[in-house]
């Protein structure tokens, strides 16, 4: 628009009508703008359609509460226990797969003290691997491994752990965004129906 103002000036009633060349150039630029807006809207429709496909899939699974409870139990075990005398089964040390399986079974059996000890032992066997390094919190490592195992082969799962901030504002904004997306979906679906109806009408009339 600023470019058009520089090219054609402003019509304040003093100047006469634009020349034919100016009118032709203005039409050309408006057509180009219209075409760009059309491409933008088509891209927007495609994006909203993809969102609509995701919306029809399985609902999102929130594992925050489950992992928060597990975190609390692990912290309690770490605070009141010592791991120096904990024995680590030799069978669980043959590979990372067996080690992970051992950790999951230990957590399911609520042997939290043993799980923390195993993570620290596995870090010595496989440093900087899936079990992390000595500087990482073993509890967070256990939570990450447990979450990955529980959601293996699934999509749409998430968890928020350790945050002490109030998430009500974020939830409210996400709800508003969800309503806006739903409104956009209805608008695009209406547009698609109208376009389909118009195409059928043109086909029937021969235009």
C-alpha positions in Angstrom: 0.0 0.0 0.0 2.8 2.4 0.8 4.4 1.6 -2.6 1.1 2.4 -4.3 0.9 5.7 -2.5 4.4 6.6 -3.7 3.5 5.6 -7.2 0.1 7.1 -7.6 0.0 9.8 -4.9 -3.1 10.7 -2.9 -6.3 11.8 -4.5 -7.5 14.8 -2.4 -9.8 16.2 -5.0 -7.3 18.6 -6.5 -5.7 16.3 -9.0 -7.6 15.1 -12.0 -8.3 11.6 -13.0 -5.4 9.1 -13.2 -4.0 8.4 -16.6 -4.7 5.1 -18.3 -1.2 3.9 -17.6 -1.6 4.5 -13.9 -5.0 2.8 -13.8 -3.5 -0.2 -15.7 -0.6 -0.4 -13.3 -2.9 -0.2 -10.3 -5.1 -3.0 -11.6 -2.0 -5.1 -12.2 -0.8 -4.6 -8.6 -4.3 -5.3 -7.2 -4.5 -8.5 -9.2 -1.1 -9.6 -7.9 -2.2 -8.8 -4.3 -5.4 -10.7 -4.8 -3.5 -13.7 -6.1 -1.1 -13.6 -3.2 -4.0 -13.4 -0.7 -5.7 -16.3 -2.4 -2.5 -18.4 -2.1 -2.2 -17.4 1.5 -5.8 -18.4 2.2 -5.4 -21.8 0.5 -2.3 -22.5 2.6 -4.3 -21.5 5.7 -7.1 -23.9 4.6 -4.6 -26.7 4.2 -3.2 -26.1 7.6 -6.6 -26.0 9.3 -7.5 -29.3 7.4 -4.5 -30.9 8.9 -5.5 -29.7 12.4 -9.0 -31.1 11.7 -7.4 -34.5 11.0 -5.5 -34.5 14.2 -8.6 -33.4 16.1 -10.4 -36.6 14.9 -7.6 -38.8 16.2 -7.4 -40.2 19.8 -7.5 -37.7 22.5 -4.4 -36.5 24.2 -3.3 -38.5 27.3 -2.1 -36.4 30.2 0.3 -38.4 32.4 1.3 -35.5 34.6 -0.5 -36.8 37.7 1.0 -40.3 37.4 4.5 -39.0 37.0 4.1 -36.5 39.8 3.2 -39.2 42.2 6.1 -41.3 41.0 8.4 -38.3 41.4 7.2 -37.8 45.0 7.8 -41.5 45.9 11.3 -41.4 44.4 12.2 -38.2 46.2 11.0 -39.7 49.5 13.1 -42.8 48.9 16.2 -40.8 48.0 15.8 -38.6 51.2 15.6 -41.5 53.7 17.8 -44.1 52.1 21.4 -44.8 51.2 22.4 -46.8 48.2 25.9 -48.0 49.1 24.8 -51.5 50.1 22.3 -52.0 47.3 23.0 -55.1 45.2 22.4 -54.8 41.4 21.3 -58.0 39.7 24.0 -59.1 37.2 21.4 -60.2 34.7 20.2 -56.6 34.3 23.7 -55.5 33.4 24.0 -57.5 30.2 22.6 -54.8 27.9 20.7 -51.5 28.0 17.5 -53.2 27.1 17.6 -55.6 30.0 18.7 -52.7 32.3 15.6 -50.7 31.2 13.4 -53.7 31.7 14.8 -54.1 35.2 14.2 -50.5 36.0 10.6 -50.6 34.8 9.9 -53.7 36.8 11.5 -52.2 39.9 9.3 -49.1 39.6 6.2 -51.2 39.1 7.0 -53.1 42.2 7.4 -49.8 44.0 11.0 -50.5 44.9 12.0 -46.9 44.4 15.2 -47.1 46.5 16.5 -49.9 44.3 15.5 -48.1 41.1 17.7 -45.0 42.1 20.6 -47.3 42.9 20.3 -49.1 39.6 20.3 -45.9 37.6 23.5 -44.8 39.3 25.1 -48.2 38.7 24.0 -48.3 35.0 25.6 -44.9 34.5 29.0 -46.4 35.4 28.5 -49.2 32.9 27.0 -47.1 30.1 28.2 -43.5 30.6 26.5 -40.7 28.7 23.8 -43.1 27.4 20.1 -43.3 28.0 20.8 -43.3 31.8 22.5 -39.9 31.7 25.7 -38.9 33.4 26.7 -38.4 37.0 25.6 -34.8 37.0 22.0 -35.5 36.1 19.3 -36.1 38.7 18.7 -39.8 38.7 15.0 -39.2 39.6 14.5 -37.1 36.4 16.2 -39.9 34.5 13.9 -42.5 35.9 10.8 -40.3 35.1 12.0 -39.9 31.5 12.6 -43.6 31.1 9.3 -44.5 32.6 7.4 -42.0 30.5 9.1 -43.2 27.3 8.3 -46.9 28.1 4.7 -46.1 29.0 4.1 -44.2 25.7 6.1 -46.5 23.4 4.3 -46.7 20.1 1.7 -44.2 21.1 1.1 -40.5 20.1 -0.6 -37.7 21.9 0.8 -38.3 25.4 2.4 -35.6 27.5 3.4 -34.8 31.1 4.3 -31.7 33.1 6.4 -32.6 36.2 8.1 -30.5 38.7 6.5 -27.2 37.9 5.4 -25.2 40.9 3.9 -22.4 38.9 0.2 -21.8 38.5 -0.8 -23.2 35.1 -4.4 -21.9 35.2 -3.5 -18.9 33.0 -1.8 -21.1 30.4 -4.8 -23.5 30.5 -7.2 -20.6 29.9 -5.1 -19.3 26.9 -5.0 -22.8 25.5 -8.8 -23.1 25.8 -9.2 -19.7 24.0 -6.9 -20.9 21.3 -8.8 -24.1 21.0 -12.1 -22.2 20.5 -10.4 -20.0 17.8 -9.2 -23.1 16.0 -12.6 -24.7 16.2 -14.1 -21.5 14.7 -11.6 -21.5 11.9 -12.4 -25.2 11.2 -16.1 -24.3 10.9 -15.3 -21.4 8.6 -13.1 -23.5 6.3 -15.6 -26.3 6.2 -18.3 -23.8 5.2 -16.0 -22.4 2.6 -15.3 -25.8 1.2 -19.0 -26.6 1.0 -19.7 -23.3 -0.8 -16.9 -23.9 -3.2 -18.1 -27.4 -4.0 -21.7 -26.1 -4.5 -20.5 -23.3 -6.8 -18.4 -25.7 -8.8 -21.4 -28.0 -9.3 -23.6 -25.1 -10.2 -21.1 -23.9 -12.9 -20.9 -27.5 -14.2 -24.7 -27.7 -14.5 -25.1 -24.3 -16.2 -22.1 -24.8 -18.5 -20.1 -21.8 -17.3 
